């Protein structure tokens, strides 16, 4: 005759269907807040190697060995997770319609518990949900993806986060949950800003713009073309003064917002040199018009160079 110290739960607080009335249930989970889930060992074992090990012969679930049983003799396994978390996880274990992850907190909750119990079927759903939240909260997506080692999504979110300047960053993920990941992303943002701003001081791509930038001031006069204010060593470069002013403004903008869209607009016709009397008297207006048309090409090339510089900045990694 064996002695049992188990206690029968006469009227447990049952979870929502299908975890309240499964006729094939042979185990029950009790959440931290007291909700009981009626479950199938077979289904759980397929979904999770952790659950499979829990139900294996090496770790048998014996009603007499547990503190609680249901009135039908099913053993009740106490779980450390709350009922909301367990319900979310179990719906990704069972072959039923999966719940929508409406908030990043839902995603974070599922990511944490699915990794805890190695429920790999949830990974695709987590990544799809993070992708859906990316446009509205890339910083929050980065925090979740980095915390749970979702490498590809971490990189995608880091790049997307550059679409916002640091001053406008707002995330739905509390700093207490984000941990060090947001500090790492801030440093990445700063590094990208430095790389992007450096492009505006680089003159390597100017050879592509012979109609806008010259290596001498012979086309016009000192009022029309100005020496590069950053000139240190040859070759000397001359261009409308407003181009140098534009590059300076672009550099300042990119430093705080490392994204091609942060580059301000530029039109050489807005320069005071465009109405230069010397240009008009020497019938060089047509040449200046050609120069004006080439500004679009200049801005396009500048944006390409900025994108290349940002792409070379290493994505933050977490081990």
N, C-alpha and C positions, 0 to 999 in steps of 0.2 A: 504494500500500500504506500503510495507516494503522497507527500504533503504538498499543497499548493498555496502560495501566498497571493494569488491573483485576486483582483477585485472586479466584479462584473459592473459594467456601466449600463444601467437600466434604460435611460433615455438620453443618449448622447446628442450633442449639437452637431447635426450632419451638414456636410458641405453641399454645395449646389450640384444638381445633376450634371454629368452622369455619375458623380462620386457619392451619391446618396442612396442609390437603389440598384447597384450592380448585382444581379443574381449570381454572378460567377466570382464575386469577391471572396478572396481567401486571406486577406490581410487588411489591416486598417492602420492609417497614419493619424496621429493626433497632433495638431499644430500647437505651437507655443501658446496660442490664445484659446485653445480648447475645442477647435472644430475637428470633427472626425471625418476622414475620407475613406470610403470603402473601395478597395482596389484589387486589381489582379496582379499576382506575382509574375505571371507569365508576361504580361504586357510591359510591366515595369522592367523586367529583366532584359527584354529586347531593347528597350530604350536607353538603359543605363547600366554600364558594367558595375557601377557602385551598388545599385540595387540588386543586380544579379549576384554579386558577392554577398550581400546582406541575406539573400534568400538561399544561398548555396548550402550544401550538406555540411560544409565546414562551419557555417554560422546559421544553424537552423532556427527558425522562428517557432518557438514552442509556447503554446498558450500558458502552460504551467510555469514557465520561466519568466513571465512578464507580470508587471504589477497590475495590468488591466486587461480585461477581455470584454467583448460584447456578449449579449445574452445568447447569441448563437455559437459562442465559443471561439470566435475569431480573435486572434491576438491583436492588441492595440500597441503600435510602436510609437513612442513619444518622439517628436521631431523638434529640432531647435528653431525651425522656420515658422513664420506666422502664416495665417490661413490665406492671405492674399498672395503671398509668394508661392506657397505650395500649390494653390489652385492654378496660378499662372504656369508653373513648371509642369504640372500633371497634364495640362491641356496640350502641351507640346510633346508629352510622352504618348498620349493616346491617339489613335487614328480618328480624330474628330476635328471639327472646324477650329482653327487656331484663333485665339483672340487678337484683336488689333492692339498694337503697342502705340497708344495715342500720345504719350509723353516720353521724354528722355528718361524720366524716373522709372517708367515701365520697362524701358529697354535696359537700363542699368540693373534693375531688379532681376530681370530674366537672365542677363549676362552673368550676374554673380551666382545665381542658384544653379544655372545650367552648367557652369564650370565646376561648381562644387560637386555636382552629381554626375558630371561627364555626359550630359545629354546633348550629343552632337547634333541631333535633329533640329535644335533651336538656333544653330549658328547662322544658317541662311536667313531665318526670320529676323534675327538681331541685325545682321548687316543690311538687309532690305529696309528695316525701320530706321537705322542710322542714316542711310542714304536719303530717305524721305525727310528727315529732320535737318539735312545738311544745309539747305539753302537758308533756313531761318536761324539756325544756331550752330555754326561750324565749330565754335569754341567748345560748346557743350558736347558735341559729337566727338571731338578730339579727346576730351576728358574721359568719356566712356570708353572709346575705342582703345586709348592708351592704357587705361586701367586694366583692361581685360585682354591686352596683347593681340588686338585685331590689327595686324601690321598694315595691310593694304588700306583699310579704312582710316587708320591713323594718318597715313601719308596723304590721303585724299582730303581729309579734314584740315590738315595743316596747310595745304595749298589753298583750300577754300577760305580759310580764316584770314588770308591776306586781303580778301575783298573788302574788309572793314579796317579802318584805321584804329589804332589802339584806343583812342579817346572815345570811340563809339561802341566798344565791346560790351555786350550784355549777354549773359548766359543764364539759362534756366537751371543749370547744374550748380548747386551751392559750392562755394570754395572749399567747404569742409569735406565734401565728397570728391572734389576734383583733385585734391592733394597737390603734389608737386607738378602734375602734368600741365597745369595752366602756366606755372612759372617757366617751365621748359618751352611752352609755346610762345610766351612773351619774348623769351630770348631768341627764338627762331624768327619771330616777327622783326625784332631789332636787327638781327643779322641780315635778313632779306632786305630791310630798309637800307642798310649800309651798302649792300651789294648793288641795289637798284640805283641809289643816289650816285654811286661811283661811276655809273655809265655816263651820266651827264658831264663828267669831267674827262671822259675818254674821247680822244679825237681820232681813234683808229678807223671809224667807219665814215669819216668825213670825205674820204676820197670818192665815195659813191655819189657825192653831191656837188659836182663841179659848177653847176649853175647857181648854187646858193653860197658856197664857201670857196674862197680863192686863196692862192698862196702869194698874192700880191694885191696891192690896192689900186691897181691901174684901171679897173673898171669903175669909173665914177670919181669920187673924191672922199676926203676924210669925213664929210658929213654923211656919205652914203655907206661906206664900209668902215668897220672898226676892227682894230687888232684884237685878237683873242685876249681877254683880260687875264686868262690863266696861262698865258705864254711864258715859258721858262727857257725852252731850247727850240731850235729849228725843227720843223719848218714853221714859219710864221703863217697864221691863218687869219684871213679877213672875211667878215660877213656883216650883214646889217646888225647894228648894235642891239636891236630888239631880239635877235636870235640868241646872243649871249645872255641877255636878260631872261629870255624864256628858259634857257638851259639852267640858269641859276634857280629860277622859280620851280622848275621841274624837279631839280635835285632836292630842294627843301620839301616839296610835297611827297616825293618818293621815300624820303627818310622816315616820315611818319606813317606813310601808307604805301607799302611796297607792292603796287599793283599798276599795270599799264593804264587802267582807267583813271588813275590819280594824276596822270600827266595833263597839265592845263592845255587849253586850246591855244593855237598859235597861228596867226595870219600876218604875213609880212606887210600886208596892206595897212595894218594898224600902226605900223611904225611911222614915226615922224619923218624919217628919211624918205618915205615914199613920195612926198610932195617936194622933194629937193629941187630947187630951181635949176641947179647945174644939170641934173638928170634931164629935166624938160628941155633946157636950152641945147643940150647935146643929142636930143632925140633918142635918149636911152630908155624911154618909158616902156617900149616893147621888151627890152632886155629885163627890166625890172618886173614886168608882168610874167615873163617866163620864170623868173626867180620866185615870184609869188606862187606860181603853180607847183613849183618843186617843194614848197613847204609841206604839202600833204605827204609827199614821198619821205621827207625828212622825219616827220612825226611817226609815220608808219615804221620806218627803219629803227627809230629810237625805241618804239614800243617792242619791236622784235628783240633788240639788244637787251632791254630791261628784262623781258621774259627769259632770255637765255641766261642772264646773270642770276636771276632768282632760282632757276632750275638747277644751278650748280651748288646752291646752298644745301648742305646735308639735311635731310629730314630727321627730326628728333626720333630716337629709338629708345625703347624701354626693355630692360631685361627682367 
